[in-house]
Amino acid sequence: MVLKLRVAPNRNYFLNFLPSLHNRYPFSTKFLSSSSSSSNGLETNNNNNKEMDFNRLFHLSTKTHIAKRLHALLVVSGEALNIFFSTRLVNLYANLGDITLSRLAFDQIPTKNIFAWNSMISSFVRNGCFQNAVDCYYQLLTTNSSRVRPDFFTFPVVLKSCSCLSDGRKIHSWVFKMGFGLDLFVDASLIHMYSRFALVGDARKVFDEMIVRDLGSWNAMISGFCQNGKAVEALDVFREMCIKGVKMDSVTVSSILPVCAPLNDLVTGMLIHVYVIKHGLEYDVYVSNGLINMYAKFGSLELARNVFDQMLVRDLVSWNSLIAAYEQNGDPITALGYFIEMKQKGFQPDVLTLVSLASIVSQSGNIRSSRSVHCFVMKRGFIAEDIFVGNAVVDMYAKLGNIDYARKVFEVMDAKDVISWNSLITGYTQNALASEAMEIYNTMRGHEKIVPDQGTLVSILPAYSHVGALQQGMKIHGFTIKVGLQTDIYVGTCLIDVYAKCGRLNDAMLLFGHVPRRSSVPWNAIIAGHGIHGHGEKSLYLFEQMQEEGVKPDHVTFVSLLSACSHAGLVDKGQQCFKLMREKYFIEPGLKHYGCMVDLLGRAGQLEMAHEFIKNMHVRPDASVWGALLGACRIHGNVELGAIVSDRLFEVDSENVGYYVLLSNIYANVGKWEGVDKVRSLAKNRGLKKTPGWSSIEVNNRVDVFYTANRSHPQSEAIYKELKVLMDKIKNIGYVPDYSFVLQDVEEDEKEQILTSHSERLAIAFGIIITPPKTTIHIFKNLRVCGDCHNATKYISKITEREIVVRDSNRFHHFKDGECSCGDYW
């Protein structure tokens, strides 16, 4: 209220302040009381005024109401007209967070100098009022009553405030016009401004035109490149800086360390670490945190821990960095240990801690702990307030297979970004719920403000691969070209996978030729793609080509390679690959590699050798290894070994209904119905239900799904009619139903009816009805295609003169002219 006075009010008004002022500042009331004889309340005693210590009063004004009293004292004493005190008052109010009073104090300055204008602009910036700061700058330029012009203190502050590029360019023009282009601070601010708008080329131009550069200028340029993902350019500037002999400080180190990992340049990172030690920067908490993060990105956990152990002072970021290091490198137990120690040291977790903790829980598979994390987050309201925590909890539940909880958390989030949608889509895809993933993706596309990014495409493309939705995958391919992501290594790899798993292997190869191949990721996808089509020799050729191009294979490469050898029956070459993996590339086999080897030997009929292989494993076999051998027993009808293997299998995984089905099928194939009944009763008593078999076909952007013996399809009558015609025709050219694939103890006429109503035959008949003659038909089945359907499809391909491509749970079958690409080996 005092600020609105243009002349001093009645003296009694100010005397109301005397008691509180006297308690805090006795010398101030001495001045007010000594001027009681003044006629108008503005006259002052010069001697008493000299006694007034305004400097001390400013320092003691730590709250807004005290600052207002000081303001009143300045008005009474006549010092409010002093440009020094009035400008200092502008800064005082701003520092106390009251930008409105700061602006009022500024407006009351009758004649403003550049110091006053700079103070006002800085006050706006300190309080986050960036557009107000820019407007204040323009007001400075257009004030007719003043010849005041911006100086080298004005531009760094106002450039920091620019929220649009046009303002930044205008201010740059004024910098040039007024001759401040040689000022180090102004130039560094221009570099920061252009970098903020991702115009690092313009920032570099400013940098190159600088005649003299200080450390701040070098740091600004390095930081600009780093912020915009230009790791190579950042490192080039850093090396140029070293050549010029400019010494690094903690800002330089903290800026350049993050670029070492994207460039896979551990040597440079370690050289910087040596420099840090040599110049005593290792005790800087920011530098140490940067080193921990760098070593974590390279998987050098021991080095990261050494840096952490040598820190004299640690902050929450230090603990978060070390916890994240172990969490991101697949060691959740150690990460959790550090989290507990952090709590014991008195540090309270923040958002980043909780994000790491959610990942730790998901990696450890601890559902109980996941609920504890969720409760902790809910208590503090983080899900509603912080989008990062919400995303982490969604991802945690999805990875634990609790997709319903993930969906519920997603629904209660007040704000959702593209990562929120990506997390849910990925969750559905990873839990084999492709239809739900596609539904969420389509819903996401209905939100105009949510634009799919690389993560979205990498999340949804595997869902299209799973159900064979080729046309939907091709739409995504078109979108990637539109947004310039077609050469992204991860998106490109997913597209290769889509085309390969949708039966378009030639298109997959064409795409492979355009994707960067410096890492093993695309190689693994194309090797696996040829493998599921039964082209084992081609997969081996691609592996040789990969090595010739200097790309180092990883553990995924050998899983793809061993699987390809298994599908093609290349036992000797598969064994050679397994040996090569260990002896040349020093990759210790994991359970997936062992499972592939058991599958390789088992498919080839070498069941005893496969059993011995399991007994000699260096790690305990899991369900996937025993399951591979049980599947081989099913193919080759070995009931005795199947019973032994099933006992071991149920010890490690008694909840997977698929293994009960396999054992039941083994008994059914040899007519041991009592064994079938026993296994089925066991599964039923444990509450397990058999996964229903289904087959799908995509026609005209629509996916039709068929279940065995189901008649719910709108064209069901026409489908069964077509099937009867087909069965009659193929019987005339030699087809004989194989009733051993009927896993029920029923009469033969019923067995034929059961075989005819298998889901893949319904899909094939629908494809024949709905598509033009001689069109290729693509079918996708969630289970292994049965032997009788495999035989029947060969005959159907011959009489209809069509190519029929069937992808089952194991591999692709290309039926043409009465033959199958698998050579009856699958």
Buried (B, 14 or more C-beta within 10 A) or exposed (E): EBBEEEEBBEBEBBBEBEEEBBEEBEBBBBBBEBBEEBEEBBEBEEEBBEEBEBEEBBEBBEEEEBBBBBBBBBBBBEBBBBBEBBBBBBBBBBBBEBBEBBBBBBEBBEEBBBBBBBBBBBBBBBBEBBEBBBBBBEEBEEEEEEEBEBBBBBBBBBBBBBEEBEBBBBBBEBBEEBEBBEBBBBBBBBBBBBBBBBBBEBBBEBBEEBEEBBBBBBBBBBBBBBBBEBBEBBBEBBEEBBEEEBEBBBBBBBBBBBBBBBEEBBEBBBEBBEBBEEEEBBEBBBBBBBBBBBBBBBBBBEBBBEBBEEBEEBBBBBBBBBBBBBBBBEBBEBBBEBBEEBEEEEBEBBBBBBBBBBBBBBBBEBBEBBBEBBEBBBEBEBBBEBBBBBBBBBBBBBBBBBBEBBBEBBEEBEEBBBBBBBBBBBBBBBBEBBBBBBBBBEEBBEEEEBEBBBBBBBBBBBBBBBBBBBBBBBEBBEBBEEBEBBEBBBBBBBBBBBBBBBBBBEBBBEBBEEBEBEBBBBBBBBBBBBBBBBBBBBBBEBBEEBBEEEBEBBBBBBBBBBBBBBBBBBBEBBBEBBEBBEEEBEBEBEBBBBBBBBBBBBBBBBBEEBBEBBEEBEEEBBBBBBBBBBBBBBBBEBBEBBBBBBEBBBEBBBEBBBBBBBBBBBBBBEEBEEBBEBBBEBBEEEEBEBEEBBBBBBBEEEBBBBBBEBEEBEBBEBBBEBBEEBBEBBEEEEBEBBBBBBBEEEEEEEBBEBBBBBBBBBBBBBBBEBBEEEBEBBBBBBBBBBBBBBBBBBBBBBBBEBBBBBBBEBBBBBBBEBEBBBEEEB
